[in-house]
């Protein structure tokens, strides 16, 4: 029998706000919010400091509403380059402890420290890492310690900020099972409602269900959640996971320069159909989309959008791409169209919390994506943007431009 794994989940606390405070010490202890277009009172809160949260400030709240709840609220625009640089420093630091570091997003990651526990106790190691991050980056973090990734993720959420929490399998009945089913990683609002309707109010209720019942009624996707509820998760910490898929894209030179919106939309449909095949083959979803427009005079425009909900369906991709095209088209004749997807995550770990049971059907009927895009258009880009999807924006744009140059040469 092999040695039990020891997995850390590092979760940075209120990352954007904490980075701002670290770089602007005068903000220490003051209520701070990061918002898209803070100069406009209808801008949307992206995140906030714990001082602001104590006053009732919440993510997706308008700046106007947040300022009513917290009259002294300081509101800043996101500084994404700064956040990316800080994230890079963080992960370089983590890799000094073990080469087995899996980046899950800009502000969270997993470490497999099994090989280190013979010389240092896991709690001591976690405390050392937490203290070093606080000293060198001036940032707070919470750390979950467990025998697998799921339990480590759950543990890191249990004490914030600056918490260190251990979950052992023998402690599931006390620490995990009493939690409401909606607190389980991977269970979102729609899934929560379905499970509650079936009498599963807590994680323990799900764990105690017969596996055959779960498989028969809900299908294979639910088997994973059932296994997690019982503390089982065999996914390894994969250092290459973040970089495995940078972007996938296709472009096409049209038979003739055109202003026909029907032809343009049908071209996006063809491009999207090719991308969907690749997404399904690799079992991943995308959170970033780039549209390239080359006009009759060879002028080229590349525009990107990060999405809150994952893209893995042709209609979804076409709708977002076409909306992005219409927003940026100057009404000149179009010579070439390109479509690139980036910011990938495995379907099994997708943060679209509605897809456990019917994610493919949801993708065809869900209009939330359109609402998100409308909010971004109205209140500013990145009004609603997951932090995990921001890191690769520049690289995907460069890759897309290189791809279109190759097409041009051909």
N, C-alpha and C positions, 0 to 999 in steps of 0.2 A: 504494500500500500504506500503510495507516494506521500510526500510531505504536503500538508495543506497549504494552499496559496494564501498569501496576505496581500490584499489589494487596497490601495488608498484611492479615494476620490477627493481631489482638490477642487473646491468650489470657492471662487473669489466672491467676497461679499460686496454687493452693490457696486459692481466693478467700475462702470463709467464714472459714477459720482466719487468713488474712492480714489480713482486715478486723478480726477480734478483736484480733490483735496490734497493729495500727495504732492501735486505740482503747484498748488496755491495754498500754502499753509494758513493763510488768513481765513480760509473757509472752514478750518477745523472747528467742529462743534456747532456749526451753523446749519440751518435747514437749507439743503441744496437740491435742486432738481435739474435734470438734463432733459431738454425738450427740443423737438423740431420746430423751427421758426419761433423761438421764444419772444421775438420782438412783436409777434402777433398774439393777442390774448387767446385766440382759439388754437394756438399750437398745442401739440399733444405731449404729455409727459412720457419720456422714454424710461427713465429710472430716477430714483431719488435716494438721498442719504437717509440713514436711520433716524436722524433728528427730524427730517421732514416726514418720514413715515409715521412717527409718533404723533404728528399733528394731523394725520389723516390723508396725507398726499399719497396717491396711488398711480401706478403705471396706467397709461391710456386716458387719464384724466386730462381735461383741458387746462392750460395754464391759468385761465381765468378762475376755474373752479378750485384749482390747487391754491391760488393766492387768497381766495376767500377763506379756505380752511386754515391756511398758514400765512398770515399777513406779511411776515418777515421773510418769506421764501425768496431765495436767490435762484434765478433761472439762467442756465447757460446752454449754449448751442453745443451739440456733440463735436468733439475733436477726434475723429476717427483715426487719423494718422498717429496721434499720440497713444490711443488705446491699442493700436496694432503694435507699435514699438514696445509698449509696456508688456503686452502679451508675449512677444518674442523673447524679451528678457526673462519673463517668468518661466517659460518652458526651457530655455537654456539652463536656468537654475535647477529646475526639476530633473533634467537629464544628468546633472552632476551626481545625483543620488542613485540612479539606475538607468540603464539604456532602455528599459521597458516602460516607456512613457507614451501613452496614447492621448493625443489632443482631441478632445470632444467638441470644443468650441473655443472662442477667443478667451474665455475666462474659466474654463474647467477642463480637467483631464484626469486620467487614471494612471496610477503607478503600480507596477507589480514589484513589490519589495521582498518577495519570498526569499531571495538570495541574501538579503541583508539582515534577516531577523536572528541569525545565529550570533551576530556580533553586537546587535543593538535591539532593545525591546521596541516593538512597533509603536507603543505610546510615546516612548522617548524620541524615536525617529520623527513621528508626526509633530511633536512639540518643537523639535529642532527646525523642521521645515517651516512650520508656521511662524516661529520666531525670526527665522532668516528672511522670510518674505516681508514680515513687518519691519525689520530693520533696514533691509536693502531697498525695498520698493515702497515702504511706508504704506502697505496695503494689508487689510484684514482678509483672512480666509477661514473657511471651515473645512475640516478634513473628516471624511468617513473612513473607517477601517473595518474590513470584512473579508470573508474568504472568496468573494466574487464581486463582479462589477455592479450587479443590481443592488446587492445589499450595501455596498460601499456608497453608492449613489443615494440610497435611502438614508444611510447614516449621516451623510454630510448635510442633509436638509434638516436634521433634528435639532441642531443648536447653531443659531446664527445671532450675531457675528462671532467670529473667533472661537468656534467650538471644535472639539475633537470628540467624536463619538464612535464607539465600537459596537458592532452587531455580530454576535456569534450565532451559528445555526441553533444551538441549544437555547438561545434567548428569543427565538421568533415569537413564541406564545406571549412573552411579556412585552417585547419592544415593538414588534412589527404587526402582529395580528390584530391588536386592539384598534389600530388606526382606521379612520374612515376610508372606504374604498377609493374615494376621490383623491386621497393623498398618495396613492400608489403611483410610482413612476410608470408612465405608459398608459394610464387611465385618464381620459379627458372627460369633458362634460357629457358627451353623448354616450360614451361607454359607461360612465358612472350611472346615468339614468337607467340604462338597460340592465345593469347588474343589480341595482337597487330594486327595480321592478321584479327581478327574479329572486329577491330575498337576500342578496349579498350586500350587506350594509358596511361590512368591515373587510379588511384584507384577509382576516382569518376565515370569514364566511366563504370567500373564494377558495382559499387554500384547502378547506375541508370538503369542497365539492368533489364528487366522484369524477376522475379524469375522463371516463367514457362519456359521462353526461355532458361535460364541457365540450369534448370533441364533437359529439353528435349534434348538440344544440347550436354551438357557436363556430365550429370549424377550427382549422389548425392554427390560425393566428391567436386564438384565445388560449391554446395550449401553452404558448410561451408565457403569457401572463400567469396562468395557473402554476406553471413551474416556478416562476419568480416568487409568487406568493408563498410557495413552500421552501423558499431559500435556495433554489437551484438555478444556476446560470453558468454554463460552460464556455461562454465567450472569453477568449484570451485577450489580454491587453496587447494591442497591435500597434506598434510604433509607426507603421506605414499607413495606417488607416486614413489619416487626414490627407496625405499626399497621393493616395492611390488614384484618385480621380480628380484631376484639376479642372478639366472641362471637356465637353464633347460638343462638337459643332459641325454644321454643314452650311454651305452657301451655294447659290446657283446664279449663273448669269442668264438673264431672261432672253428669250428668243428675239425680243424686240424691246426697246425702251417703252415704258408704259406708265400711264397714270390711272389705269383701271384698278379700282379697289377690289373688284371681284377677282381679278387675276392675282393681285398682290396677296389677298387672303388665301386663295387656293395654293399659292406658292408656299406660304407659311404652313399650310396644312401638310404639304408634301415634306417639307423640311422637318416638321414636328413628328411625322409618322416614322421617319428614320431615327430620330432621337429617342422616341419612345421604345423602339425595338432594343436600343442599346441600354436604356434605363432598366427595362425588364430583364434583359440578359444578365445584367450585373446586380439586379435586386437592390437598386438604389433609387432615391428620389432627389430632386434638385430644389435648391432654394434661391438660385440666382439665374437670371436670364439676360442675355445680351442680344440686341438686334443691330445688324449692320445694314445700312442703306447706302448704296453707291448710285449716284445720279448719272445722267446721260453724259455729263462733262467730266466724269471720273471723280468728282468730289465725293468723299466718303464720310459718313457720320456713324459713330458707334455709340449706342446708348444702353445703359444697364438698369436693372431693377432687382432688388432683393425682395423676396416674398415671405410673408408670415407663414403661409400654408405651403406644404411641399407640392412640387409639380411632378406628376408621374403619368398624366393622362393627356392624350393628344388634344382634346378640346380645351383643356385648361391651358396648355402651352400656347395654342393658337390664340386664345382669347387675350392672354397677357401680352403676347408678342404683337398682336395686331393693335391693341390699345397703345402700346409703347411706340409702335410705328406711327399711328395717327397723331400722337402727341408731338412727334419730332419731325414729321414729314413737312417739307417746304412747298409741296405741290408741284415740284419739278418731275420730269419723267425719270423713272427708276430703271437702272440698268442691271443691278445686282442686289440680291437680298441674302443676308446671312442670319443664322439663328444659332446661338450657343447657350448651353446650359452649364452651370457650375455650382459649387457649394453643395457637394453631394453628402448624403448620409444613407446608411442601409435602411431599407424599408422597415426592418424589425426595430429600428431605433428612431424612426421618424417621429418628429414632434407634432405631427398632425394628429391631434388627440381624438379625431373622429373616425379613424380608419381601421380600428381593430376588426370590425365585423364586415363593413361594406365600403372599404376605401375606394374601390374602383367605381362603384355606383355613385358614391358621394362626390367623386371628382366631376362627374357629368352633371350633377344636379346642384352642387353647392355653388352659391353665388357670393360667398364670403370674399373670394378673391377679388371680385369686381369692387366690392365695398372697400376693401383694403386699398386697392389702387386709387379709388376715388378720394379716399382720405389722404393718401400721399400726394395726389395731384392738388388737392385743396389746401392742405396744411403744410406741404413741403415734403420733398423726398426724405425717406428714412423716418417719417412720422411714426410708422409702425414697421419696425425692422428688427428681426431677432439678432441679438449680438453675435450668435454663432455663425451668421452668414456674412459678416462684414469683412472678414479677413482677406478673402481672395478676390475682391472686386477689381483691384488694379491688375492683378495677374491675369484674370480672365479677359479683361479688355485687351491686354497686350497679346495674349494668345489668339484672340479673335482677329486682331489686326494682322497678325502674321499669317493666319489662315487665309484671309481675303487677299493678301499680297501673293500668296502661292497660287490662288485661283486666278488672279490677274495675269500672272506669268504664263499659266497654262492656256 
